[in-house]
């Protein structure tokens, strides 16, 4: 039976879900946050040590400014209001991505959250914000060029000291990685669901984890 240490999520379909409900894309993003909260809670119950959520890609800057502002406002407001609850649950928050380009108020609250949760040990939740895997690989390569003693490429990535994802789950019906954890997902088991992210639930997560445990993983061997 396979050991499960890390699950990554591409949370596709929030906007489409909101439009399907005739309440707009932003409504879908709000419901998407509720799904994240439920999945984190379920993962704590299932004793899954690490989760990574693809929140905002480096390509998402192409979206309408109003939608981007709303997304950032959701993130900021959540940690403003829920930080004590996050701490009490034992959640450690990490940010993967280039934070320097984010709005100052969002950077401030994210930095504060990282500091306040750094000692929590029940579960690690990585939020990939302004994240692009190609940019990450280029950044790592530049860092390596400045070091004479190069040992492990992974040590120069945002995911330093974290195991690669065992499972990647993408909702929304598309079967692609969309510039997400390209290096880290070399041997990850990929699960693509037609279900939109706000409809994803704990039962879906449980079915996937149970299936993963029975997969024969060779990692290039026999």
N, C-alpha and C positions, 0 to 999 in steps of 0.2 A: 504493500500500500504506500502510495507516494506521500511524502511529507509536504504540507502546504505552508509556505512562509509568507508569500507575497502575492496579492491580486491587484492588477491594474485595470482601470476602467476608462473607456472612451464613451462619455455620456452623451451620445448622439440622440437627437430627436426632441429636445425640449421645445424649440420654436415651432416645429411641426405639430407637436402635441397641443400647444396653446392655440394655434390656428384651427386645428381640428375641433377644438372645443368652442371655437368662435369667440375666444377671449384674448387673442393676440399672442405674439411670441414671448413678450415679457412675462405673461402669466405662466407660460410653460417653464420659463427659467425659475420662477418662484417655486413651482411644484417640483422642479428638478432638485432644488436644495433640500426639500422635504425627503426626497428619495435618498439623497446622500446621507442624511441624518439616520434614516431607517437602516440603511446598509451598514453604516458604521456600528450602530447598536447591535445588529445581528452578527456582525463579524466579531465583536467583543464576546458575544455569547458562544460563537463557534470557535473562539480562541484562535482567530487568524491574526498573526502578529503585525502585518504591514498591509496597508492599502495605499494605492496611488490613483488619484482622480485627475483626469485631463480637463482642467477648468477653462483655460483660455490659451489658445495657441498663438504663436508668433504670427500666424496668418490671419487670425481673427480681427486684426486691426483693420481689415478691409470691410468689415461690417459697418452698418450705419452708426454714426457717433452716438445717437440716442440709445441704441441697444447696448453699445459698449459701456456707456455711462451707467446704465441700469444694472448691468452685470457687476460692475465694480461696486456700485452702491449696495447691492445685495450682499456681497462678500464683506464689505466694511461693516454694514449694519449687523450682520450675523455675529461677527466677532466682538463688536461693541456691546451687544446685548447678551450674548451667550457664553462669554469667555469663562465665567465662573462654573457654568455647567460643563463646559469642555474640560476644565481642570478637574472637576469632581469625578468625571468619568475615566480619568487616567489617560486621556488622549494626548499624545505628543504630536504637535503640528510642525511639519517641514514644508518649505516652499522650494519647488524646483522651477528654475527659469530665471530670466533676466529682470530682476525687480527694479532696476534703476529707471526703466521707462514707464513705470506705473505712476499714477497720481500720488502726490505727497501724502495725502490723508490715508490712502490705502496702504502705502508702504509703511507708514507709521503704525497702523493697527496690526499689520502682519508681523512686523518686527517685534512689537510688544507681545503678540501671541506666541511667537517662537520662543521668546525669553521666558514667558510665564509657564509654558508647557514643557520646557526642555528636560525636566526631571521625571515626567510622567512615563510609565513603563507598561501600561496595560495594552496599548496599541499605538502604532505609528501611522499617522495619516499624512501622506504627501499630497500637496496640492500643486499641480503643474500649472503655473500662471505665467503668461508670456513665455511659454516654453515651445521650443522647436528643436527636434532631435538633431537635425543637420547643423544648426547653430551650436548646439552643445558639443558635437563631435569636433567642429572647427575650433571652438574655444579650448577643448581639451588638447588638441594638436598643438595649438599655440603655447599652452602651458608646458607641454612636454619639451618643446624646442628650447625652453629656458632652463631645463633641468638636465644635468649631465648623466645622472643615474636614473634611467627610466626602467621601471619594472612591470607595472600593470596599468594598462590604458584605462581601466575602469576607475582607478583611483583619481582620475582627473575629471570625472563626470559629476553632474549634480547628485547622482545617486551613490556617491562615495560612502563606503561602509554599509551599504544596503545590499541584500541579495537581489538578483534579477527576478523579475516576476515569474512565478510558476504558471499563472493564468492571466490572460488578457481577455476581458469581456467588452465587446462593443455592441451597444444597442443601436437601433435605428435602421437596420437593414443593409447598410453598406459594409462591404468586405474589403477594408483597407486600413492601413495603420495611420494614415494622415500625419506623417512626420512625428510620430509619438514613440519614444523609447526604441529607436531602430537598433541600436547596439545592444541594449539590455534584453530585447525580445528575441534574440537569436534562437533560443530553444524553448521559448514560451509556448504553452498550449493555448491556441486561439479559439475563442467562442464568439460567433457572430449571431446576434438575435435580431429578428424583425421588430420585436417589441420596442416601443419608444421609451426613453429613459424614465419619464415620470411613472410609467406603468411597471417598471422593473421592481421586483419585490424580494423579500427574504426567501421565499420558496424557490424562486428562480436561482438565487445564489446557492441555496442548499443543493439543488439538483446538479448544478455545474460542479460544485466542489466534490460531490459524491462521485460524479463521473470521472473527474480528474484523478481521484485516488486510485481508480482501477486502470488507468491508461498505462500501457507499457512504454516507458521512456528510455530510449537507447543512447541518446546524446552522441550519435555517430558510431556507436558500437552495434553489437548484435543482441 
